[in-house]
Amino acid sequence: MRNLIIYVSPNVEEKLLYKHGIELAELKDALKYGNPRFFKQEGKIYKAITHHLRYITIIFEYNKPTANIITAYPSSESQIKRYNKK
C-alpha cells in the first residue's frame, strides 16, 4: 500500500485536528514514512498503526489506490504493543 492516494474530507480533517490533535501533514507523513502496519477489519475497512513522530492509529476505507480516512488518533498502549510485535 505504498502508493496510496490519501483523501481526507474537510469534516474529518477538522475532527482530527480539534478532537485528536493530529494535523493532516502529520497523518500523511506517518503513512508515507512511518513504516505502517496494516490490519484488515471488515469489508474495505483497514486499520494502520504507524510511528513517525509519535504512534498514530488510522482507520480508513481502501478503494484501490485511494485511502479515504475515516478517523485517526494517538495509539493506545495495546496498539503500540501490537505494532512492535510484527
Secondary structure, 3 states (H helix, E strand, C coil): CCCCEEECCHHHHHHHHHHHCCCHHHHHHHHHHCCCEEEECCCCEEEEEEECCCEEEEEEEEECCEEEEEEEEECCHHHHHHHHHC
